[in-house]
Amino acid sequence: MTILRNKNTKTALFSAVCISSFILLFIMIYTDNSRAVPENSDTVQSDYYIVSEYEGKIAVFKNEEKFPLEIYDSFTAILPDTDRELLKNGIIANSTEELQKIIEDYTS
């Protein structure tokens, strides 16, 4: 009888370990990891800039901000139609170097 109980205990223990492992695996696979902290800086979204028209002048917006980071004294009305259309849609710069080049192109 003790062998049978010991065997039943081992079977129950083995079953419990298998079920626990399956539940843990299920939780790991289906848990929302979108809030997890990124492991390296390559996965972090960096800031970007949008060069656009604001109240008739060239302006720079950072990310999705509603108000410009900087407004220049360059009026968009004096630019060619194609440039005005580009600025109306917004020109994205992914770095300060790109931003500087775009600003130089439109303000000089």
Secondary structure as a PSIPRED ss2 file (coil, helix, strand):
# PSIPRED VFORMAT (PSIPRED V4.0)

   1 M C   1.000  0.000  0.000
   2 T H   0.000  1.000  0.000
   3 I H   0.000  1.000  0.000
   4 L H   0.000  1.000  0.000
   5 R H   0.000  1.000  0.000
   6 N H   0.000  1.000  0.000
   7 K H   0.000  1.000  0.000
   8 N H   0.000  1.000  0.000
   9 T H   0.000  1.000  0.000
  10 K H   0.000  1.000  0.000
  11 T H   0.000  1.000  0.000
  12 A H   0.000  1.000  0.000
  13 L H   0.000  1.000  0.000
  14 F H   0.000  1.000  0.000
  15 S H   0.000  1.000  0.000
  16 A H   0.000  1.000  0.000
  17 V H   0.000  1.000  0.000
  18 C H   0.000  1.000  0.000
  19 I H   0.000  1.000  0.000
  20 S H   0.000  1.000  0.000
  21 S H   0.000  1.000  0.000
  22 F H   0.000  1.000  0.000
  23 I H   0.000  1.000  0.000
  24 L H   0.000  1.000  0.000
  25 L H   0.000  1.000  0.000
  26 F H   0.000  1.000  0.000
  27 I H   0.000  1.000  0.000
  28 M H   0.000  1.000  0.000
  29 I H   0.000  1.000  0.000
  30 Y H   0.000  1.000  0.000
  31 T C   1.000  0.000  0.000
  32 D C   1.000  0.000  0.000
  33 N C   1.000  0.000  0.000
  34 S C   1.000  0.000  0.000
  35 R C   1.000  0.000  0.000
  36 A C   1.000  0.000  0.000
  37 V C   1.000  0.000  0.000
  38 P C   1.000  0.000  0.000
  39 E C   1.000  0.000  0.000
  40 N C   1.000  0.000  0.000
  41 S H   0.000  1.000  0.000
  42 D H   0.000  1.000  0.000
  43 T H   0.000  1.000  0.000
  44 V C   1.000  0.000  0.000
  45 Q C   1.000  0.000  0.000
  46 S C   1.000  0.000  0.000
  47 D C   1.000  0.000  0.000
  48 Y C   1.000  0.000  0.000
  49 Y E   0.000  0.000  1.000
  50 I E   0.000  0.000  1.000
  51 V E   0.000  0.000  1.000
  52 S E   0.000  0.000  1.000
  53 E E   0.000  0.000  1.000
  54 Y E   0.000  0.000  1.000
  55 E C   1.000  0.000  0.000
  56 G C   1.000  0.000  0.000
  57 K E   0.000  0.000  1.000
  58 I E   0.000  0.000  1.000
  59 A E   0.000  0.000  1.000
  60 V E   0.000  0.000  1.000
  61 F E   0.000  0.000  1.000
  62 K E   0.000  0.000  1.000
  63 N C   1.000  0.000  0.000
  64 E C   1.000  0.000  0.000
  65 E C   1.000  0.000  0.000
  66 K C   1.000  0.000  0.000
  67 F C   1.000  0.000  0.000
  68 P C   1.000  0.000  0.000
  69 L C   1.000  0.000  0.000
  70 E E   0.000  0.000  1.000
  71 I E   0.000  0.000  1.000
  72 Y E   0.000  0.000  1.000
  73 D E   0.000  0.000  1.000
  74 S E   0.000  0.000  1.000
  75 F E   0.000  0.000  1.000
  76 T H   0.000  1.000  0.000
  77 A H   0.000  1.000  0.000
  78 I H   0.000  1.000  0.000
  79 L C   1.000  0.000  0.000
  80 P C   1.000  0.000  0.000
  81 D H   0.000  1.000  0.000
  82 T H   0.000  1.000  0.000
  83 D H   0.000  1.000  0.000
  84 R H   0.000  1.000  0.000
  85 E H   0.000  1.000  0.000
  86 L H   0.000  1.000  0.000
  87 L H   0.000  1.000  0.000
  88 K H   0.000  1.000  0.000
  89 N H   0.000  1.000  0.000
  90 G C   1.000  0.000  0.000
  91 I E   0.000  0.000  1.000
  92 I E   0.000  0.000  1.000
  93 A E   0.000  0.000  1.000
  94 N C   1.000  0.000  0.000
  95 S C   1.000  0.000  0.000
  96 T H   0.000  1.000  0.000
  97 E H   0.000  1.000  0.000
  98 E H   0.000  1.000  0.000
  99 L H   0.000  1.000  0.000
 100 Q H   0.000  1.000  0.000
 101 K H   0.000  1.000  0.000
 102 I H   0.000  1.000  0.000
 103 I H   0.000  1.000  0.000
 104 E H   0.000  1.000  0.000
 105 D H   0.000  1.000  0.000
 106 Y H   0.000  1.000  0.000
 107 T H   0.000  1.000  0.000
 108 S C   1.000  0.000  0.000
